[in-house]
Amino acid sequence: MDKPLISVIVPIYNVEKYLRRCIDSLVGQTYPNLEIVLVNDGSPDNCGEICDKYAQKNKNIKVLHQKNQGVSAARNNGVKISQGEYISFVDPDDFIPINSISRLYEALEKYHAPLVAGKRLEIYEGQEIHNGKLCEKELKTICYDTEEALRKVCYGTGISVVS
């Protein structure tokens, strides 16, 4: 059975310093059917050129260049051009472990969940990452019904969908 297409949308503005690391972490994912949508939100630095270079080398990357409209519009426009059955968002100054999308998809399937979220680890400039990678800890699974999940998202108590 083929796995469904998952679209990862990255809204990009003035993050040239971090962008390559973010995109590299997406390109290297173990999940086999991934679409990466890079939305250059009128960034004044070299982000647009970086996105275009990655798209030339990776057939699963789409780039949308738009006039600056803000992060919400960038995400929404990314959703409009995405083709995935599922959608994920990654901020352009973040990076994710190599198996993040696979693990989220496995949880989605196992629990027949309408929404899955992973825990984040904040790493600040100058902090060491062991062997160049994030330390992976056991995945702790917590299931919420729809009402409780919405409450946690809305009140910022346990589920963070945007940082």
SEGU-974055 format. One record per residue (C-alpha): residue number from 1; chain; residue in one letter; x, y, z. Coordinates in Angstrom, 2 decimals. Example, Ala and Ser with C-alpha at 12.3 -4.5 7.8 and 13.67 -1.06 7.14 Angstrom:
REM SEGU-974055
<seq = 1	mol = A	type = A	xx = 12.30	yy = -4.50	zz = 7.80>
<seq = 2	mol = A	type = S	xx = 13.67	yy = -1.06	zz = 7.14>
END
This chain:
REM SEGU-974055
<seq = 1	mol = A	type = M	xx = 0.00	yy = 0.00	zz = 0.00>
<seq = 2	mol = A	type = D	xx = 1.37	yy = 3.41	zz = -0.99>
<seq = 3	mol = A	type = K	xx = 1.58	yy = 6.00	zz = 1.73>
<seq = 4	mol = A	type = P	xx = -0.40	yy = 9.22	zz = 1.17>
<seq = 5	mol = A	type = L	xx = 1.26	yy = 12.43	zz = 0.09>
<seq = 6	mol = A	type = I	xx = 2.07	yy = 14.72	zz = 2.99>
<seq = 7	mol = A	type = S	xx = 2.71	yy = 18.40	zz = 2.27>
<seq = 8	mol = A	type = V	xx = 5.06	yy = 20.34	zz = 4.53>
<seq = 9	mol = A	type = I	xx = 4.60	yy = 24.09	zz = 4.22>
<seq = 10	mol = A	type = V	xx = 7.39	yy = 26.49	zz = 5.21>
<seq = 11	mol = A	type = P	xx = 6.57	yy = 30.23	zz = 5.30>
<seq = 12	mol = A	type = I	xx = 9.82	yy = 32.11	zz = 4.68>
<seq = 13	mol = A	type = Y	xx = 10.83	yy = 35.66	zz = 5.49>
<seq = 14	mol = A	type = N	xx = 14.31	yy = 36.98	zz = 6.29>
<seq = 15	mol = A	type = V	xx = 15.77	yy = 33.72	zz = 7.65>
<seq = 16	mol = A	type = E	xx = 18.70	yy = 33.19	zz = 5.30>
<seq = 17	mol = A	type = K	xx = 20.95	yy = 32.17	zz = 8.21>
<seq = 18	mol = A	type = Y	xx = 18.72	yy = 29.21	zz = 9.17>
<seq = 19	mol = A	type = L	xx = 16.93	yy = 28.25	zz = 5.97>
<seq = 20	mol = A	type = R	xx = 19.36	yy = 25.67	zz = 4.58>
<seq = 21	mol = A	type = R	xx = 19.31	yy = 23.69	zz = 7.82>
<seq = 22	mol = A	type = C	xx = 15.51	yy = 23.71	zz = 7.81>
<seq = 23	mol = A	type = I	xx = 15.22	yy = 22.56	zz = 4.21>
<seq = 24	mol = A	type = D	xx = 17.96	yy = 19.93	zz = 4.66>
<seq = 25	mol = A	type = S	xx = 16.01	yy = 18.46	zz = 7.57>
<seq = 26	mol = A	type = L	xx = 12.92	yy = 18.18	zz = 5.35>
<seq = 27	mol = A	type = V	xx = 14.72	yy = 16.80	zz = 2.30>
<seq = 28	mol = A	type = G	xx = 16.29	yy = 14.11	zz = 4.51>
<seq = 29	mol = A	type = Q	xx = 13.02	yy = 12.80	zz = 5.98>
<seq = 30	mol = A	type = T	xx = 12.48	yy = 9.03	zz = 6.01>
<seq = 31	mol = A	type = Y	xx = 8.81	yy = 9.40	zz = 5.04>
<seq = 32	mol = A	type = P	xx = 8.71	yy = 8.34	zz = 1.36>
<seq = 33	mol = A	type = N	xx = 5.93	yy = 10.51	zz = -0.10>
<seq = 34	mol = A	type = L	xx = 6.62	yy = 14.10	zz = 0.89>
<seq = 35	mol = A	type = E	xx = 5.90	yy = 17.39	zz = -0.84>
<seq = 36	mol = A	type = I	xx = 7.82	yy = 20.42	zz = 0.46>
<seq = 37	mol = A	type = V	xx = 6.18	yy = 23.79	zz = -0.23>
<seq = 38	mol = A	type = L	xx = 8.49	yy = 26.76	zz = 0.34>
<seq = 39	mol = A	type = V	xx = 6.65	yy = 30.08	zz = 0.41>
<seq = 40	mol = A	type = N	xx = 9.00	yy = 33.02	zz = -0.01>
<seq = 41	mol = A	type = D	xx = 7.00	yy = 35.87	zz = 1.54>
<seq = 42	mol = A	type = G	xx = 8.86	yy = 38.69	zz = -0.21>
<seq = 43	mol = A	type = S	xx = 12.02	yy = 38.13	zz = 1.81>
<seq = 44	mol = A	type = P	xx = 14.59	yy = 40.91	zz = 1.25>
<seq = 45	mol = A	type = D	xx = 17.59	yy = 38.59	zz = 1.76>
<seq = 46	mol = A	type = N	xx = 18.70	yy = 35.60	zz = -0.36>
<seq = 47	mol = A	type = C	xx = 15.93	yy = 33.26	zz = 0.79>
<seq = 48	mol = A	type = G	xx = 14.24	yy = 33.24	zz = -2.63>
<seq = 49	mol = A	type = E	xx = 17.43	yy = 32.16	zz = -4.39>
<seq = 50	mol = A	type = I	xx = 18.09	yy = 29.48	zz = -1.76>
<seq = 51	mol = A	type = C	xx = 14.57	yy = 28.09	zz = -2.28>
<seq = 52	mol = A	type = D	xx = 14.96	yy = 28.05	zz = -6.06>
<seq = 53	mol = A	type = K	xx = 18.29	yy = 26.18	zz = -5.84>
<seq = 54	mol = A	type = Y	xx = 16.77	yy = 23.50	zz = -3.64>
<seq = 55	mol = A	type = A	xx = 13.79	yy = 23.15	zz = -5.98>
<seq = 56	mol = A	type = Q	xx = 16.14	yy = 22.65	zz = -8.95>
<seq = 57	mol = A	type = K	xx = 17.79	yy = 19.72	zz = -7.13>
<seq = 58	mol = A	type = N	xx = 14.69	yy = 18.17	zz = -5.54>
<seq = 59	mol = A	type = K	xx = 11.61	yy = 17.31	zz = -7.58>
<seq = 60	mol = A	type = N	xx = 9.41	yy = 17.17	zz = -4.48>
<seq = 61	mol = A	type = I	xx = 9.98	yy = 20.86	zz = -3.66>
<seq = 62	mol = A	type = K	xx = 7.62	yy = 23.59	zz = -4.85>
<seq = 63	mol = A	type = V	xx = 8.47	yy = 27.26	zz = -4.43>
<seq = 64	mol = A	type = L	xx = 5.95	yy = 30.07	zz = -4.30>
<seq = 65	mol = A	type = H	xx = 7.27	yy = 33.64	zz = -4.44>
<seq = 66	mol = A	type = Q	xx = 4.84	yy = 36.28	zz = -3.24>
<seq = 67	mol = A	type = K	xx = 4.83	yy = 39.88	zz = -2.16>
<seq = 68	mol = A	type = N	xx = 5.18	yy = 40.19	zz = 1.63>
<seq = 69	mol = A	type = Q	xx = 1.80	yy = 39.45	zz = 3.20>
<seq = 70	mol = A	type = G	xx = 2.78	yy = 37.98	zz = 6.56>
<seq = 71	mol = A	type = V	xx = 3.18	yy = 34.49	zz = 7.92>
<seq = 72	mol = A	type = S	xx = -0.53	yy = 33.59	zz = 7.99>
<seq = 73	mol = A	type = A	xx = -1.03	yy = 34.52	zz = 4.33>
<seq = 74	mol = A	type = A	xx = 2.15	yy = 32.62	zz = 3.42>
<seq = 75	mol = A	type = R	xx = 0.85	yy = 29.49	zz = 5.16>
<seq = 76	mol = A	type = N	xx = -2.59	yy = 29.85	zz = 3.58>
<seq = 77	mol = A	type = N	xx = -1.12	yy = 30.32	zz = 0.10>
<seq = 78	mol = A	type = G	xx = 1.09	yy = 27.29	zz = 0.66>
<seq = 79	mol = A	type = V	xx = -1.99	yy = 25.26	zz = 1.55>
<seq = 80	mol = A	type = K	xx = -3.68	yy = 26.43	zz = -1.68>
<seq = 81	mol = A	type = I	xx = -0.91	yy = 25.03	zz = -3.89>
<seq = 82	mol = A	type = S	xx = -0.20	yy = 21.91	zz = -1.85>
<seq = 83	mol = A	type = Q	xx = -1.48	yy = 18.56	zz = -3.07>
<seq = 84	mol = A	type = G	xx = -1.03	yy = 16.42	zz = 0.02>
<seq = 85	mol = A	type = E	xx = -3.72	yy = 14.47	zz = 1.76>
<seq = 86	mol = A	type = Y	xx = -2.19	yy = 15.71	zz = 5.02>
<seq = 87	mol = A	type = I	xx = -0.51	yy = 19.03	zz = 5.79>
<seq = 88	mol = A	type = S	xx = 2.24	yy = 19.91	zz = 8.23>
<seq = 89	mol = A	type = F	xx = 3.90	yy = 23.23	zz = 8.98>
<seq = 90	mol = A	type = V	xx = 7.54	yy = 23.86	zz = 9.84>
<seq = 91	mol = A	type = D	xx = 8.90	yy = 27.30	zz = 10.68>
<seq = 92	mol = A	type = P	xx = 11.92	yy = 28.32	zz = 8.57>
<seq = 93	mol = A	type = D	xx = 14.22	yy = 28.82	zz = 11.55>
<seq = 94	mol = A	type = D	xx = 13.46	yy = 25.30	zz = 12.83>
<seq = 95	mol = A	type = F	xx = 14.66	yy = 21.87	zz = 11.83>
<seq = 96	mol = A	type = I	xx = 13.22	yy = 18.45	zz = 12.55>
<seq = 97	mol = A	type = P	xx = 14.70	yy = 15.00	zz = 13.21>
<seq = 98	mol = A	type = I	xx = 14.98	yy = 12.72	zz = 10.19>
<seq = 99	mol = A	type = N	xx = 12.02	yy = 10.53	zz = 11.15>
<seq = 100	mol = A	type = S	xx = 9.59	yy = 13.21	zz = 12.39>
<seq = 101	mol = A	type = I	xx = 7.08	yy = 12.98	zz = 9.56>
<seq = 102	mol = A	type = S	xx = 7.14	yy = 9.17	zz = 9.63>
<seq = 103	mol = A	type = R	xx = 6.47	yy = 9.11	zz = 13.37>
<seq = 104	mol = A	type = L	xx = 3.65	yy = 11.62	zz = 13.10>
<seq = 105	mol = A	type = Y	xx = 2.07	yy = 9.61	zz = 10.27>
<seq = 106	mol = A	type = E	xx = 2.39	yy = 6.38	zz = 12.27>
<seq = 107	mol = A	type = A	xx = 0.57	yy = 8.02	zz = 15.20>
<seq = 108	mol = A	type = L	xx = -2.10	yy = 9.34	zz = 12.83>
<seq = 109	mol = A	type = E	xx = -2.72	yy = 5.85	zz = 11.49>
<seq = 110	mol = A	type = K	xx = -2.48	yy = 4.01	zz = 14.80>
<seq = 111	mol = A	type = Y	xx = -4.97	yy = 6.24	zz = 16.61>
<seq = 112	mol = A	type = H	xx = -7.13	yy = 7.28	zz = 13.62>
<seq = 113	mol = A	type = A	xx = -6.54	yy = 10.83	zz = 14.78>
<seq = 114	mol = A	type = P	xx = -7.69	yy = 13.96	zz = 12.94>
<seq = 115	mol = A	type = L	xx = -4.65	yy = 15.85	zz = 14.29>
<seq = 116	mol = A	type = V	xx = -1.22	yy = 14.84	zz = 15.52>
<seq = 117	mol = A	type = A	xx = 1.46	yy = 17.03	zz = 17.06>
<seq = 118	mol = A	type = G	xx = 5.00	yy = 16.43	zz = 18.19>
<seq = 119	mol = A	type = K	xx = 6.89	yy = 17.86	zz = 21.10>
<seq = 120	mol = A	type = R	xx = 9.40	yy = 20.58	zz = 20.35>
<seq = 121	mol = A	type = L	xx = 12.83	yy = 21.02	zz = 21.77>
<seq = 122	mol = A	type = E	xx = 14.18	yy = 24.54	zz = 21.83>
<seq = 123	mol = A	type = I	xx = 17.84	yy = 24.77	zz = 20.90>
<seq = 124	mol = A	type = Y	xx = 19.48	yy = 28.14	zz = 21.10>
<seq = 125	mol = A	type = E	xx = 22.43	yy = 29.39	zz = 19.11>
<seq = 126	mol = A	type = G	xx = 25.64	yy = 28.04	zz = 20.57>
<seq = 127	mol = A	type = Q	xx = 23.99	yy = 25.04	zz = 22.25>
<seq = 128	mol = A	type = E	xx = 25.56	yy = 21.72	zz = 21.40>
<seq = 129	mol = A	type = I	xx = 23.67	yy = 19.01	zz = 19.60>
<seq = 130	mol = A	type = H	xx = 25.09	yy = 15.52	zz = 20.14>
<seq = 131	mol = A	type = N	xx = 26.86	yy = 14.19	zz = 17.03>
<seq = 132	mol = A	type = G	xx = 25.24	yy = 16.92	zz = 14.95>
<seq = 133	mol = A	type = K	xx = 21.77	yy = 15.46	zz = 15.61>
<seq = 134	mol = A	type = L	xx = 18.96	yy = 15.98	zz = 18.04>
<seq = 135	mol = A	type = C	xx = 18.82	yy = 13.41	zz = 20.80>
<seq = 136	mol = A	type = E	xx = 15.76	yy = 11.26	zz = 20.23>
<seq = 137	mol = A	type = K	xx = 13.82	yy = 10.23	zz = 23.30>
<seq = 138	mol = A	type = E	xx = 10.96	yy = 7.80	zz = 23.57>
<seq = 139	mol = A	type = L	xx = 7.85	yy = 9.07	zz = 21.90>
<seq = 140	mol = A	type = K	xx = 5.24	yy = 9.70	zz = 24.57>
<seq = 141	mol = A	type = T	xx = 1.75	yy = 9.40	zz = 23.19>
<seq = 142	mol = A	type = I	xx = -1.14	yy = 11.34	zz = 24.66>
<seq = 143	mol = A	type = C	xx = -4.60	yy = 11.11	zz = 23.10>
<seq = 144	mol = A	type = Y	xx = -7.24	yy = 13.81	zz = 23.45>
<seq = 145	mol = A	type = D	xx = -10.78	yy = 13.87	zz = 22.19>
<seq = 146	mol = A	type = T	xx = -11.59	yy = 16.66	zz = 19.75>
<seq = 147	mol = A	type = E	xx = -13.00	yy = 19.02	zz = 22.38>
<seq = 148	mol = A	type = E	xx = -10.00	yy = 18.66	zz = 24.70>
<seq = 149	mol = A	type = A	xx = -7.52	yy = 19.05	zz = 21.82>
<seq = 150	mol = A	type = L	xx = -9.21	yy = 22.26	zz = 20.66>
<seq = 151	mol = A	type = R	xx = -9.22	yy = 23.60	zz = 24.21>
<seq = 152	mol = A	type = K	xx = -5.49	yy = 22.87	zz = 24.57>
<seq = 153	mol = A	type = V	xx = -4.69	yy = 24.53	zz = 21.24>
<seq = 154	mol = A	type = C	xx = -6.84	yy = 27.60	zz = 21.93>
<seq = 155	mol = A	type = Y	xx = -5.57	yy = 28.15	zz = 25.45>
<seq = 156	mol = A	type = G	xx = -1.96	yy = 27.13	zz = 24.75>
<seq = 157	mol = A	type = T	xx = -1.97	yy = 24.45	zz = 27.42>
<seq = 158	mol = A	type = G	xx = -0.20	yy = 21.41	zz = 26.07>
<seq = 159	mol = A	type = I	xx = -0.44	yy = 21.65	zz = 22.30>
<seq = 160	mol = A	type = S	xx = 1.44	yy = 24.32	zz = 20.41>
<seq = 161	mol = A	type = V	xx = 0.73	yy = 24.45	zz = 16.70>
<seq = 162	mol = A	type = V	xx = 2.55	yy = 27.71	zz = 16.01>
<seq = 163	mol = A	type = S	xx = 5.45	yy = 29.21	zz = 17.89>
END
